[in-house]
């Protein structure tokens, strides 16, 4: 996360930028796991609230467009996983001159794009396809990414899900057709987050974090978002404009930016603040690199000192790195991104028991998914799983260790809750 000093300093600034001259709050949304409802309304007056508002873009759009997402003509798509190769277009953009406002002469650039392509060990064909997506989607002058239905629908998959229909269209539906009536704070937050435009209408400049285009049947045809860093710039400008006549904002800007007098315009105030915020964001990402997280994981494991550890979202990049070295750990990879790690000096792995093979992952079961009401049997299994039978050397005690990654969703998402129940049933059937 951010340093305590930055988080406190930026929160102090935002507590003033988030109030206009009449002390009216600047409304946005907080985070929420339930994509079937509008997120909770929040006053953007702290570091956490500021980035939580932008995180709605990541949660509703880019969370689905990475990790195990793949190109293909049907689920689950064709290897390799896209990892962060496309998602980095949202997460990492930079200005050549951070002291100047973004423009055609100072355009945003995708700063880690080629690095992320190299990480997925893509074939020339897949790498070329990712680059083509970038060229068609990324607008350097505005810092926006535009995804059209023809490029994504039926061409990009996240496990069993069509990313366009099952993820994006479903997760954005509540913003496209929000519940009514709306309280004024909700309406203000929604207007800043989301804009709906009909196909053929004149294009306007960036006026929200996300905008979509619908055809004459009301079907989603295009999704446009700001990149993370461009969203920081845009949201800061909105806050500076909101607080322009609030006298307390001048002092707060001077304190945060280390200047003697606050500029008179919202644009100039934004540029006085932006460099420090983008630098803190870059420091945060440096702390979140795989190398840094691996060091932290090894440190935490040594502190906790387990004999056995289950791992999920332990993908190919993690598997290339060594386990903690203070003990002789052995890692067994299962199906997907689940794994089990154990002390090989204390345990032996048994691959058979009474001449029966111990399958290393949960096997799929056939079951009806009730909320689909299609009367069909579907193959259901955990998103990832690893099953390992260990025998402790000192007393021959057996340990059946299972790492599971099940579908995650709030209780209100009936389909996913039903699917999670069936995934758990598949695990119990396998273990039985």
N, C-alpha and C positions, 0 to 999 in steps of 0.2 A: 504494500500500500504506500500512500504518500508519507513523507516524513511528518512527525507530529508538529514541527515548526511550520511547515507549509500549510498543513490542514487547518491549523488554528488561525494562521494569518489570512488565508483565503476565505475562511468562514467569517472572519471579522469584516473583511471587505464586502462579502456577499450579503451580510446582514444589513448593510447600508444600500447596496445596489438593488436589493430586493424590495425596497420601499420607495414609492414615489413621494412627491411633495406633500401629499395628503396621507402618507403612511399606508397607502393601499398596497397589499402584497403583490408580488409577481408570481402568478400561479403556473405550475407545471404538474407533471405526474411523478409519482414514486414508482418503485419496482413492484412487480406482482408476478406470481407464477401462473395465475389463472388467466389464460389468454381469451377466455370467453366473456370476460367482463372488462370494463374500463379500469385502468390502474387507479390507485387512490390518488386524490389530488394532494399536492404538497406545495408549500411556499418555498421558492428557490432562494434560500437565505443561508445556506451552508455548503461546504465543500461536498459533503455526502449528497445533499439534495440536488446540487448542480449536476454531478455525474450520474446520479440515479435517473434523472430525467433523460439524459442522453442514452443511458443504458437501455431504455425502452426500445430504441432503434436496434441495438444489438440483439436484445432478447427476441423481438418479434421478426427480425429479418436475418441477421447474420449468424446467430447461433445455429441455425439449420444449414448454413452454407459453408460448413467446414467439418473437421474431424473425419467422420466416416462417410461424408458426402462423396458421391462418385458420378462420373458421366456414365451414360448407358441408355439403352432403349427400354429397359424394364428393370424392376427391382431385383436385387439390391444395387444394380449398376455394375460396371466393370472396374477391376483394379487398375490403378492404385486409388487409395483414398486421397481426396484432395487436400486433406490437412488444412493448413492455413493459407494455401496458395492463392485462393480467391478472397478469403476473409481478410487477409492482410490489406487488401485495397481499402477496406473500411478502417481497420485498426491502425494503420501506419501511413500517414501522409505528412509531408513536410514542405515548408516554404524555403526557397533559396535565401531570402532575406526576411528574417522573422520580424525585423523592425518596420517593414513596410506591409501595407495591406495587400491581401491576395488580389491578383489581377492577371490580365493576359501577359503582362511584363514580369510578374512575380507569381508564377503559377504553382499550384500544389503539385507535388510529385509523389509517386508511389515508392516510398523510400526503402521498403524491404521486400519488394515483389519478387525479384530474381532470387534472392536468398531463400524465400519460402518455396519457390518452384523447385529449387535444387534439393530441398529437404525431403520431398515426396518421391524422389527417384523415379520421376515420370518418364515414360517413353517420349520420343520426339513428337509423336502424334498428340499425346495428352498435353505435353508442355505447350505445343503450338495452339491447341484448343483453348488452354487457359489464357495464353497471351492474346488470342483473338477476342475472348470475353472481355479482357481488360481494355483493349483498344476500343471496343464498341460501347463499354459501360462508363469509363472514367473520363470525366471532363475536368482537366487540370485547372482551367480558369476559375470555375465555380467551386471546385472541391466536391462535386457530386458524382454519384454512381447511379446509372439508370439501367434497370434490368427489364427487358421486354419478354413477353410471354413466349414468343416463338423460339427464343434462345434457351429457355429454362424448362418449360412445361414438357414433360415426357423425356427430357434429356439429362436432368440432374436428379439424383435419388439420395435419400438419407435412410439407409436400411430398407424398410418396406415402403417408405413414403415418397411420393412424388413431391419434390420440394415446392413446386409452384402451387399445386392444388391442395395437398394435404398439410402443408406447413404455412406458406405465405398467405394464400387466400383465406385459410382458416384462422390464422393468428391475427390478421388485419381486419377481419370482417366486422368486429365490434367498432372499429374506428370509421369504417366506410358507412355503416348504418348504425350509428350510436343510439342508445336508448333516449327517449324523450319523455317528459321535458327535462332540461338540464339546468342545474343551478349555475349562476354566473361564473363562479370559479372553475367549474368543470368545463364550461364552454370556452373560457379563456385558455385553459390548459390544452384543450383539444385543438384550438386554432393554432397554437404554437407547435404542436406536435405533428398535426396531420392536415393535409389539404387534398380534397377530391376534385378531380377535373374530368370533364367529359372529352372523349376523343373528338378532335377537330377544333376544339376551343383554342383561342390564342394563348400561347405560352406566356407565363409571367415569371419574374425572377424568383429566387428562393425566398419563400415566406413561411416555411415550416421545416421541421427536421425530416419529415417524410412527406412525399406527395405521390399520388397514384392517378392513373388514367383509366377510366372505365369506358367500355364500348356502349353502343346504344341499347344493348341488352342488360347493362349493369354488370358485365363481367370484367374482371380485373385484367388489364392488358399491359400495364407498365408500372413499375415501382421505382421511384427515385428517392435517394437519401443523400444526406451530407455524409462525408467521411467523419470519423471521430474528431480529428483535429479541426476540420472545417466547421463541425458542429460546435466545438468549443468557441471558435471565433464568432460564429453567428449568434450563439446564445449570449455570449458576453456583450455583443453589440446591442441585443435586445434589452439586456439588463441596464446597460449604460444609458440607453435611450429612456427607459422607464424611470430611472433615477436622476435624470439630468437636472431637474429643478429641485432636487432634495439637497439642501446645503451640506448635510452630513456626508454625502457621497464624495464631495471634493476632498475632505480631510482623509477619508478612508482610502481613496485612490493614491493620494500623496504618500501615505504611510506604506501601502503595499508596494507601490512602484518605486519608492525612494526618490521622489521628485518634489520640488518645492511648491509647484502650483499645478493644479489639475487643468488639463485642456478644457476648452469651452464646448467642444462638440462630442457627440457620442462616438463617432468614428475615431477621433484622436484619443479619447479616453480608452477605448477598446485596445488600441495599439500600444498604449502605455502599460496596460495590464498583461496583454497576451504573451509576450516573451517569457515571463516568469512562469506562467501557467503551462505553456508548452514544454518548457524545460523540466518542470516537475513531472509532467506526464511522461516524458522520455525517461526520466530517472525511474519512474514506476515500472515502465516496460523493461528497463535494464534489470531491475530486481526480479522481474517475472520471466526472464529468459530461462530456457530449459536448463542451462548450465547452473544458473543461480538456484533454481528450484531443486535440482538434483543435489546440490551441496546442502540445501536446507533439509531435504528429505533424509539424507544420510545422517545429518546432525540430530534430527528428531528421533530417528530409529535408534541411534546410539544412546540417546537420553532415555527412551522408553525401554529399550533393550528386550524386545520380544524374541521368543524362540521361533514363532510362526507369525507370518504377516500376510494378509490378503490384499491384493492390489486390483484396482479397477481404473479404467481409462489409461492403462499401461500400454501405450501404443508403440509402434515400431521405433520411434525416436528414443523413447525411454528404454526400450529393450537393447539398444546399442550401447547404453551406458552401464558401467559395472554396478553391482549391488554394494551396499556398505561393506567396507573391508575389515572392520574391527572383529568380525566373526566370519566363518566360512559359510556364507549364505549361498544357497542354490535357488534359482528362480525357475519355476515351471510355468510356461505360457499355455493358456487354454484357448478357447475360441473367442474371437473378437479381441477385446483389449483387457481381459481379466487374466490374472496370474496369481500364483501362490509362491511366497518366499519362505524358506525355512533354513534352520541351522543344520548344515549337513554333518556336523560333528555329533549332533544329538539325535538325528532322525535319519532313517533310511526310507526312501520312497518305494512303495510296493506297487507294481504295475498290474499284478494279478493277486487274487485271493481265492484259495481253494480251486485253482485252475480257471477262475473266471476273471476276464480282463476288466480292469478298472478304467472305464472310459474317461478321458481327460476333460470332457465338457458335457454339459447337460444336453440330452438329446431332445429334439422337437417332439411335441405331441400334437395330435389332431383334435381340434376343439372348435365349437361354434362361438363366435364373438357375438354376444347377445345384442349389443346396441346396433350392430350392422343389420340384424334381422333379415339376412339374406338366405338363411337356411343351409349355408355351405359350411363345410369343415375347412378350417384353416390350420396351417402349420404354425405352431406357437412355441417359442423358446425365449430364454432371456436374451437381452441385447448382447451380453457377453457373459461367459462363465468359465470357470476352471475348477476341476474336481481332482483332489490329490489324496491318496491314502498314505499316511505316514506311520512308521513304527518307531517308537522311542527305544533307543538302544539299551538304556539302563534297566528297563523292566519289560520290554516288548509290548507295551501298551499301544493300541492302535488309535489313530486320530484321523477321522475323515474330515478334510478341510475343503470348504467350498467358497469360492469368490463369485458373487453374482452382481450383475448390473441390470436392474429391472427398469421398466418404463417409469419415468417420473412425471407426475402431474398432480394438481390439487384434487381433492375429493369431488369437486364439481365437474371434472372432465370425465364423464361416464365411460367413454370409449377407452381412454387410457387406463382408468382404474380397473375396468374389466380385463384389459389386456395384461395389466400387472398381476392381477389375480391368477390368470391363466399361466403366466410365466412362472409364478411361484408354484403353481400346481405341477408344471413340467419339471421343476427342480425337485419337488417332493417325490414325484413318480420315479425320477432318475435315481434319487438316493435310496428309495425303497427297494 
